[in-house]
Amino acid sequence: MIVIGAVLLGILWGLYSARKRGGNTADLLQYATVYAIAFAIVGVIATIVLHRMLA
C-alpha cells in the first residue's frame, strides 16, 4: 500500500515539476515516470523497514 501511494505521489510531483519548468507533453511524461520510479523505490524500502520493525 505504501508503494502504490508513493508511485501516485511521484507521478503528481513529476507532473507538477515539469509544468513548473514549462515542459511539453514528452517532458511531462518523462518527469512523471522518473519521479514515480524514484518514489516507488523509496516506498519499497519504507515497506521493508516498517515490516522488519513490526515483525
mmCIF file of the C-alpha atoms, coordinates in Angstrom:
data_MODEL
# 
_entry.id   MODEL 
# 
loop_
_atom_site.group_PDB 
_atom_site.id 
_atom_site.type_symbol 
_atom_site.label_atom_id 
_atom_site.label_alt_id 
_atom_site.label_comp_id 
_atom_site.label_asym_id 
_atom_site.label_entity_id 
_atom_site.label_seq_id 
_atom_site.pdbx_PDB_ins_code 
_atom_site.Cartn_x 
_atom_site.Cartn_y 
_atom_site.Cartn_z 
_atom_site.occupancy 
_atom_site.B_iso_or_equiv 
_atom_site.pdbx_formal_charge 
_atom_site.auth_seq_id 
_atom_site.auth_comp_id 
_atom_site.auth_asym_id 
_atom_site.auth_atom_id 
_atom_site.pdbx_PDB_model_num 
ATOM 1  C CA . MET A 1 1  ? 0.000  0.000  0.000   1.00 0.00 ? 1  MET A CA 1 
ATOM 2  C CA . ILE A 1 2  ? 2.862  2.370  0.745   1.00 0.00 ? 2  ILE A CA 1 
ATOM 3  C CA . VAL A 1 3  ? 4.372  1.687  -2.682  1.00 0.00 ? 3  VAL A CA 1 
ATOM 4  C CA . ILE A 1 4  ? 1.145  2.468  -4.539  1.00 0.00 ? 4  ILE A CA 1 
ATOM 5  C CA . GLY A 1 5  ? 0.747  5.734  -2.643  1.00 0.00 ? 5  GLY A CA 1 
ATOM 6  C CA . ALA A 1 6  ? 4.373  6.609  -3.272  1.00 0.00 ? 6  ALA A CA 1 
ATOM 7  C CA . VAL A 1 7  ? 4.025  5.953  -7.009  1.00 0.00 ? 7  VAL A CA 1 
ATOM 8  C CA . LEU A 1 8  ? 0.923  8.127  -7.246  1.00 0.00 ? 8  LEU A CA 1 
ATOM 9  C CA . LEU A 1 9  ? 2.611  10.887 -5.264  1.00 0.00 ? 9  LEU A CA 1 
ATOM 10 C CA . GLY A 1 10 ? 5.658  10.603 -7.535  1.00 0.00 ? 10 GLY A CA 1 
ATOM 11 C CA . ILE A 1 11 ? 3.519  10.948 -10.653 1.00 0.00 ? 11 ILE A CA 1 
ATOM 12 C CA . LEU A 1 12 ? 1.817  14.044 -9.287  1.00 0.00 ? 12 LEU A CA 1 
ATOM 13 C CA . TRP A 1 13 ? 5.088  15.575 -8.144  1.00 0.00 ? 13 TRP A CA 1 
ATOM 14 C CA . GLY A 1 14 ? 6.708  14.853 -11.517 1.00 0.00 ? 14 GLY A CA 1 
ATOM 15 C CA . LEU A 1 15 ? 3.832  16.436 -13.427 1.00 0.00 ? 15 LEU A CA 1 
ATOM 16 C CA . TYR A 1 16 ? 3.922  19.495 -11.180 1.00 0.00 ? 16 TYR A CA 1 
ATOM 17 C CA . SER A 1 17 ? 7.680  19.831 -11.541 1.00 0.00 ? 17 SER A CA 1 
ATOM 18 C CA . ALA A 1 18 ? 7.595  19.529 -15.339 1.00 0.00 ? 18 ALA A CA 1 
ATOM 19 C CA . ARG A 1 19 ? 4.724  22.018 -15.680 1.00 0.00 ? 19 ARG A CA 1 
ATOM 20 C CA . LYS A 1 20 ? 6.519  24.465 -13.419 1.00 0.00 ? 20 LYS A CA 1 
ATOM 21 C CA . ARG A 1 21 ? 9.527  24.310 -15.738 1.00 0.00 ? 21 ARG A CA 1 
ATOM 22 C CA . GLY A 1 22 ? 7.355  24.800 -18.829 1.00 0.00 ? 22 GLY A CA 1 
ATOM 23 C CA . GLY A 1 23 ? 7.742  21.318 -20.279 1.00 0.00 ? 23 GLY A CA 1 
ATOM 24 C CA . ASN A 1 24 ? 5.858  19.870 -23.221 1.00 0.00 ? 24 ASN A CA 1 
ATOM 25 C CA . THR A 1 25 ? 3.948  16.556 -23.236 1.00 0.00 ? 25 THR A CA 1 
ATOM 26 C CA . ALA A 1 26 ? 7.086  14.428 -23.560 1.00 0.00 ? 26 ALA A CA 1 
ATOM 27 C CA . ASP A 1 27 ? 8.673  16.253 -20.641 1.00 0.00 ? 27 ASP A CA 1 
ATOM 28 C CA . LEU A 1 28 ? 5.549  15.731 -18.522 1.00 0.00 ? 28 LEU A CA 1 
ATOM 29 C CA . LEU A 1 29 ? 5.588  12.002 -19.220 1.00 0.00 ? 29 LEU A CA 1 
ATOM 30 C CA . GLN A 1 30 ? 9.308  11.667 -18.589 1.00 0.00 ? 30 GLN A CA 1 
ATOM 31 C CA . TYR A 1 31 ? 9.240  13.576 -15.304 1.00 0.00 ? 31 TYR A CA 1 
ATOM 32 C CA . ALA A 1 32 ? 6.173  11.646 -14.116 1.00 0.00 ? 32 ALA A CA 1 
ATOM 33 C CA . THR A 1 33 ? 7.846  8.328  -14.939 1.00 0.00 ? 33 THR A CA 1 
ATOM 34 C CA . VAL A 1 34 ? 11.174 9.144  -13.329 1.00 0.00 ? 34 VAL A CA 1 
ATOM 35 C CA . TYR A 1 35 ? 9.596  10.524 -10.170 1.00 0.00 ? 35 TYR A CA 1 
ATOM 36 C CA . ALA A 1 36 ? 7.222  7.538  -9.969  1.00 0.00 ? 36 ALA A CA 1 
ATOM 37 C CA . ILE A 1 37 ? 10.139 5.097  -10.176 1.00 0.00 ? 37 ILE A CA 1 
ATOM 38 C CA . ALA A 1 38 ? 12.174 7.014  -7.596  1.00 0.00 ? 38 ALA A CA 1 
ATOM 39 C CA . PHE A 1 39 ? 9.252  7.253  -5.186  1.00 0.00 ? 39 PHE A CA 1 
ATOM 40 C CA . ALA A 1 40 ? 8.457  3.553  -5.732  1.00 0.00 ? 40 ALA A CA 1 
ATOM 41 C CA . ILE A 1 41 ? 11.983 2.612  -4.683  1.00 0.00 ? 41 ILE A CA 1 
ATOM 42 C CA . VAL A 1 42 ? 11.661 4.741  -1.552  1.00 0.00 ? 42 VAL A CA 1 
ATOM 43 C CA . GLY A 1 43 ? 8.252  3.167  -0.910  1.00 0.00 ? 43 GLY A CA 1 
ATOM 44 C CA . VAL A 1 44 ? 9.651  -0.352 -1.176  1.00 0.00 ? 44 VAL A CA 1 
ATOM 45 C CA . ILE A 1 45 ? 12.451 0.492  1.246   1.00 0.00 ? 45 ILE A CA 1 
ATOM 46 C CA . ALA A 1 46 ? 9.964  2.072  3.666   1.00 0.00 ? 46 ALA A CA 1 
ATOM 47 C CA . THR A 1 47 ? 7.732  -1.008 3.439   1.00 0.00 ? 47 THR A CA 1 
ATOM 48 C CA . ILE A 1 48 ? 10.634 -3.360 4.175   1.00 0.00 ? 48 ILE A CA 1 
ATOM 49 C CA . VAL A 1 49 ? 11.834 -1.263 7.114   1.00 0.00 ? 49 VAL A CA 1 
ATOM 50 C CA . LEU A 1 50 ? 8.336  -0.979 8.545   1.00 0.00 ? 50 LEU A CA 1 
ATOM 51 C CA . HIS A 1 51 ? 7.722  -4.705 8.133   1.00 0.00 ? 51 HIS A CA 1 
ATOM 52 C CA . ARG A 1 52 ? 11.021 -5.573 9.829   1.00 0.00 ? 52 ARG A CA 1 
ATOM 53 C CA . MET A 1 53 ? 10.285 -3.239 12.737  1.00 0.00 ? 53 MET A CA 1 
ATOM 54 C CA . LEU A 1 54 ? 6.816  -4.676 13.358  1.00 0.00 ? 54 LEU A CA 1 
ATOM 55 C CA . ALA A 1 55 ? 7.765  -8.340 12.926  1.00 0.00 ? 55 ALA A CA 1 
# 
